[in-house]
Amino acid sequence: MTFEPRGGWTATWAWRLCLVLGVALSAGCASSTPSPFAEARDRQLNVWVQNASRNGVDVTLLGNRGRRVELGRIESRRTETFRVQWRENLIRARIEIVAGRSFTTDPLLLTTQASIVIHVSRTLNRSSIRAN
């Protein structure tokens, strides 16, 4: 004796087709919203460095996977703009006073912003990084 679902052969294939399409569509919807912790694609990142201190500083961008991009030296009380290619989602800034102390900011989670501002304070440990 064989089991045949109600509706016959056509209903069985229609049910299977709906099941396959439902799985395919739900997989597509799940992948359209990436996790903020997933690896991002390369993006053009605009970086403004505002140096409010009386000293020149060297600024380096640090990623969560060991990436380092040296922006260069920013003289005292100047603002410089840089463009860098950036892939990672977390970013920190290491600020080094020329021939002096250094400070690393807290990490910033980049979402869709394409620009950040690094503010170098007169008091070095009050320096910050934020999305613009």
Buried (B, 14 or more C-beta within 10 A) or exposed (E): EEEEEEEEEEEEEEEEEEEEEEEEEEEEEEEEEEEEEEEBEEEEBBBBBBBBBEBBBBBBBBBEEEEEBEBEBBEBBBEBEBEBEBEBBBBBBBBBBEEEEEBBBEBBEBEEBEBBBBBBBEEBEEBEBEBE
